[in-house]
Amino acid sequence: MASSSSRSKDQKNDEKKEDEEEEIKLPPPLGYKFFPSEEILMDYVKLRNGIVDGTRKLPLHVIPTIENLYSFNPDQIPFHKFIGGVEGEWFFFTNSRSDDHNLVTPNGYWHPKTLPIEIELENTIIGLKQTFTFHWGIPSNGKESKFLIHEYKLNKEGGNFVACRVRDMEAFSKGQKEEEDWNSDFGEVHEGDSEDDEN
């Protein structure tokens, strides 16, 4: 029979585990916005692929994983799974793709707008970035939407997971304009904002 001290220890461990799980589920603090630089986002990609050495310790749970993200129309993406971003922008991990051709969805396709572009930090290549735009319809007669994905991966092979910055450019641009107006009125300065744009 287990001693009372043993049961007490097990109970404390269970409570600690529950507290940790509850902490992860808590909503972000008021005013929190997840708007990482490309350097920090690449650290998230490294961690998601199991690369720990030389990488910042970051909370991976803030970026949810969606299997086969490129198989979704924009209106099918579970945006509610990502919490704490700026207006019109969401982040997800997804599994690496096998090619760079048009990626077909039920009602359209994600078109590679750019070739993979090297991301450099202090003259060292830390990853690759590629942009995809969503088009409704079929490739021969598609209509471009306001949605795009900036994909971040370790290298040409991509690793097992890539990070995707999904943007509704209409909502994102409107949100940025409103924030600029607010900052202009109240003189607030934000540090560490992301430097990348829609290209």
C-alpha positions as CSV (number, residue, x, y, z in Angstrom):
1,M,0.0,0.0,0.0
2,A,1.3,3.5,-0.9
3,S,2.3,5.7,2.0
4,S,0.5,9.0,2.7
5,S,3.6,10.9,1.8
6,S,3.8,9.1,-1.6
7,R,0.2,9.9,-2.3
8,S,0.7,13.5,-1.3
9,K,3.7,13.7,-3.7
10,D,1.7,12.2,-6.6
11,Q,-1.2,14.6,-5.9
12,K,1.1,17.6,-6.0
13,N,2.7,16.4,-9.3
14,D,-0.8,16.0,-10.8
15,E,-1.8,19.5,-9.6
16,K,1.4,21.0,-11.0
17,K,0.7,19.3,-14.4
18,E,-2.8,20.6,-14.4
19,D,-1.6,24.1,-13.6
20,E,0.9,23.9,-16.4
21,E,-1.7,22.8,-18.9
22,E,-4.2,25.5,-17.7
23,E,-1.5,28.1,-18.1
24,I,-1.0,27.1,-21.7
25,K,-4.8,27.4,-22.3
26,L,-5.1,30.9,-20.8
27,P,-5.7,33.7,-23.2
28,P,-2.8,36.1,-23.8
29,P,-2.6,39.2,-21.6
30,L,-4.5,42.3,-22.6
31,G,-2.7,44.2,-25.3
32,Y,-0.4,41.2,-26.3
33,K,0.3,40.9,-30.0
34,F,2.4,38.2,-31.7
35,F,4.2,40.0,-34.4
36,P,7.7,38.3,-34.7
37,S,10.6,39.4,-36.8
38,E,11.8,36.9,-39.4
39,E,14.8,36.0,-37.2
40,I,12.6,35.0,-34.3
41,L,10.2,33.2,-36.6
42,M,13.1,31.1,-37.9
43,D,13.9,30.1,-34.3
44,Y,10.3,28.9,-34.0
45,V,10.8,26.8,-37.1
46,K,14.1,25.3,-35.8
47,L,12.4,24.4,-32.5
48,R,9.4,22.8,-34.2
49,N,11.9,20.7,-36.2
50,G,13.7,19.6,-33.0
51,I,16.7,21.9,-33.4
52,V,17.5,23.2,-29.9
53,D,21.2,24.0,-30.0
54,G,21.8,27.8,-30.4
55,T,18.1,28.5,-30.5
56,R,16.1,30.8,-28.2
57,K,13.8,29.1,-25.7
58,L,10.4,30.0,-27.1
59,P,6.8,28.9,-26.3
60,L,6.0,26.7,-29.3
61,H,2.3,26.4,-28.3
62,V,1.6,30.0,-29.5
63,I,1.8,28.7,-33.1
64,P,-0.7,25.9,-33.7
65,T,0.0,23.1,-36.2
66,I,-2.4,22.6,-39.1
67,E,-1.9,19.5,-41.3
68,N,-1.7,20.2,-45.0
69,L,-2.5,23.9,-44.7
70,Y,-2.2,24.4,-48.4
71,S,-5.1,22.1,-49.1
72,F,-7.5,24.7,-47.5
73,N,-9.4,27.6,-49.1
74,P,-8.9,30.7,-47.0
75,D,-12.4,30.4,-45.7
76,Q,-11.7,26.9,-44.5
77,I,-8.5,27.7,-42.5
78,P,-9.3,27.4,-38.7
79,F,-8.1,30.9,-37.9
80,H,-9.6,30.6,-34.4
81,K,-6.8,28.2,-33.4
82,F,-4.3,31.1,-33.4
83,I,-4.7,33.7,-30.7
84,G,-2.9,37.0,-30.2
85,G,-2.0,38.3,-33.6
86,V,-2.5,41.6,-35.3
87,E,-5.5,42.4,-37.5
88,G,-5.6,40.2,-40.6
89,E,-2.6,38.0,-39.7
90,W,-2.2,34.5,-38.4
91,F,0.6,32.0,-37.9
92,F,0.6,28.2,-38.3
93,F,3.0,25.4,-38.6
94,T,2.3,22.9,-41.3
95,N,4.1,19.9,-42.9
96,S,6.6,20.6,-45.6
97,R,5.5,20.5,-49.2
98,S,6.9,18.2,-51.9
99,D,7.0,20.8,-54.7
100,D,6.6,24.4,-55.6
101,H,3.8,24.1,-58.2
102,N,0.2,25.4,-57.8
103,L,-1.2,23.8,-54.7
104,V,-4.8,22.9,-55.4
105,T,-7.7,23.3,-52.9
106,P,-11.4,22.5,-53.2
107,N,-12.2,25.8,-54.9
108,G,-8.9,27.3,-56.0
109,Y,-5.2,27.1,-55.6
110,W,-2.2,28.6,-53.8
111,H,0.1,30.0,-56.5
112,P,3.9,30.5,-55.8
113,K,4.3,34.3,-56.3
114,T,8.0,34.2,-55.6
115,L,10.9,31.7,-55.7
116,P,12.4,30.8,-52.3
117,I,14.4,33.9,-51.0
118,E,17.3,33.5,-48.6
119,I,16.9,35.0,-45.1
120,E,20.2,36.3,-43.9
121,L,21.4,37.3,-40.4
122,E,24.9,38.7,-40.0
123,N,26.0,37.3,-43.4
124,T,24.7,33.8,-42.6
125,I,21.7,32.2,-44.3
126,I,19.3,31.2,-41.6
127,G,16.4,30.0,-43.7
128,L,14.2,30.5,-46.8
129,K,11.1,32.5,-47.4
130,Q,8.6,32.0,-50.2
131,T,5.3,33.8,-50.9
132,F,2.1,32.2,-52.2
133,T,-1.1,34.0,-53.2
134,F,-4.5,32.4,-53.2
135,H,-6.6,32.3,-56.4
136,W,-10.2,31.2,-56.8
137,G,-11.0,28.9,-59.7
138,I,-8.7,26.9,-61.8
139,P,-5.1,27.7,-62.7
140,S,-5.9,28.6,-66.3
141,N,-8.6,31.1,-65.3
142,G,-8.1,31.9,-61.6
143,K,-9.0,35.1,-59.8
144,E,-6.4,36.4,-57.3
145,S,-7.7,37.0,-53.8
146,K,-6.5,39.2,-51.0
147,F,-5.0,36.2,-49.1
148,L,-1.3,35.2,-49.2
149,I,1.1,33.0,-47.3
150,H,4.7,33.8,-46.4
151,E,6.3,30.4,-45.8
152,Y,9.4,30.1,-43.7
153,K,11.6,26.9,-43.9
154,L,15.0,25.8,-42.9
155,N,16.4,25.0,-46.3
156,K,15.4,23.6,-49.7
157,E,14.4,20.3,-48.1
158,G,12.3,22.2,-45.6
159,G,12.6,19.9,-42.6
160,N,9.4,18.2,-41.3
161,F,7.6,21.5,-40.6
162,V,7.5,25.0,-42.0
163,A,6.0,28.2,-40.5
164,C,3.3,30.1,-42.4
165,R,2.4,33.7,-41.9
166,V,-1.1,33.9,-43.4
167,R,-2.4,37.4,-44.3
168,D,-5.7,38.8,-45.4
169,M,-4.0,41.9,-47.0
170,E,-7.1,44.0,-47.0
171,A,-7.8,43.5,-43.3
172,F,-4.0,43.6,-42.4
173,S,-3.5,46.9,-44.3
174,K,-6.5,48.4,-42.6
175,G,-5.4,47.3,-39.2
176,Q,-1.9,48.7,-39.7
177,K,-3.3,52.0,-40.9
178,E,-5.5,52.2,-37.8
179,E,-2.6,51.4,-35.5
180,E,-0.4,54.1,-37.2
181,D,-3.2,56.6,-36.7
182,W,-3.5,55.6,-33.1
183,N,0.2,55.9,-32.5
184,S,0.3,59.2,-34.3
185,D,-2.5,60.6,-32.0
186,F,-1.0,59.2,-28.7
187,G,2.7,59.1,-29.6
188,E,3.3,55.4,-28.8
189,V,6.3,53.7,-30.2
190,H,6.5,49.9,-30.7
191,E,9.8,48.1,-30.8
192,G,10.6,44.9,-32.6
193,D,7.9,45.0,-35.2
194,S,8.2,42.7,-38.1
195,E,10.0,44.3,-41.1
196,D,8.6,42.1,-43.9
197,D,5.8,43.4,-46.1
198,E,3.5,41.7,-48.5
199,N,6.3,40.7,-50.9
